[in-house]
Amino acid sequence: MNLFTPLNIKNKRLKNRVVLPPLVRFSMVGKDGYVTEELLEWYEEVAEGGVGLIIVEASCVAEDGKLRDNQIGIWDDSFIEGLSKIASIGKKYSVPMLIQIHHAGFKEKITKVSEEILDKILNQFVEAFKRAKKAEFDGIEIHGAHTYLISQLNSKVWNTREDKYGGSFENRMYFTKELVLRTKELFDNDFILGYRMGGNEPELRDGIRIAKYLESIGIDLLHISSGVPNPERKQEIKIDIPEDFPFDWVVYLGVEIKKHIDIPVIGVRNIKTEEQASILIENEMLDLVAVGRAMIARPDWVKFAKKQYYKRTGILVE
Ligand SMILES: Cc1cc2nc3c(=O)[nH]c(=O)nc-3n(C[C@H](O)[C@H](O)[C@H](O)COP(=O)(O)O)c2cc1C
């Protein structure tokens, strides 16, 4: 097995192990949240560049839940037309496409947000999932990382609520569980349910527990990034990692979590070169590698990687 070995998830075939992670292309999106020509060109460049899976950038379930003004929306049916143009690029190049569904959360502590508001946002997520399916994406990715709303809820550091949305582990996962339950009928064999989670929520052991739980409620694909860190860890690296681990600490989270679950795991952060990506896949440390900023620099990253692979190994990949 190598970086260019296909992987099937449900009925969808990924032609290799390289993923475009969600990247908000702020400068390409206006304040109204609609898909632009420039954005379509970007996704076309990446699809043509040979990537195995595209996760379309964070689309917001509510106008007041954006992380920045310039972010694509999915809070109204009027967004479906533009979004379906992105989805059709995936079909043209046989690249499965998930779209990330997002709410940024609140400036005040998650403990201060009323139960009614969270009930409302849960409904907005359900409606957003239906729109993503109508736009004919191959699935969705729930944004449950990076200290945004769902990460805030999952976090035992921040979520000390005493209602159905918080307190115990089960309650902290209630929003996610309810969302999955209420959208179950959408997820047939042609529609993938992905989840981006914090592997440190706040510690790796919490991430492992969350990952196992997500697998048990039917998530098809896990993407491991960072969560709400332990406030006592002031340094850049938010967990303990072995000194000789040759990749980023966020990659370490993915590699460790993969040991505890059977569904495919995407790892990410600072994976730049073909050789780095190949080591992670060939040694089965990860099922898929996401290449973000390096893909912005070079949308044909996979084509280039095939050349690098040939130079290194003498093996030609079509
Ligand atoms: C410009 C930019 C936009 C991003 N937008 C998102 C996003 O929409 N959703 C998300 O989960 N992560 C987002 N991220 C994080 C990336 O998906 C990725 O995890 C991060 O860039 C680390 O990977 P890399 O080192 O390969 O770039 C963004 C990162 C950048 C640089």
The ligand as a Gaussian input file, in Angstrom:
#p B3LYP/6-31G(d) Opt

LIG

0 1
 C       -6.639000      29.941000       5.472000
 C       -7.068000      28.785000       6.330000
 C       -8.425000      28.497000       6.444000
 C       -8.850000      27.421000       7.229000
 N      -10.190000      27.113000       7.277000
 C      -10.601000      26.025000       7.978000
 C      -11.961000      25.613000       7.959000
 O      -12.807000      26.168000       7.251000
 N      -12.314000      24.560000       8.726000
 C      -11.414000      23.867000       9.465000
 O      -11.790000      22.906000      10.138000
 N      -10.106000      24.199000       9.472000
 C       -9.691000      25.242000       8.727000
 N       -8.342000      25.529000       8.674000
 C       -7.361000      24.576000       9.243000
 C       -6.900000      23.604000       8.126000
 O       -7.939000      22.755000       7.710000
 C       -5.724000      22.725000       8.588000
 O       -6.122000      21.934000       9.680000
 C       -4.493000      23.551000       8.955000
 O       -4.194000      24.505000       7.955000
 C       -3.262000      22.668000       9.205000
 O       -2.945000      21.920000       8.060000
 P       -1.728000      22.360000       7.059000
 O       -0.507000      22.514000       7.898000
 O       -1.651000      21.239000       6.061000
 O       -2.150000      23.665000       6.425000
 C       -7.906000      26.636000       7.924000
 C       -6.545000      26.948000       7.806000
 C       -6.116000      27.991000       7.018000
 C       -4.633000      28.260000       6.887000

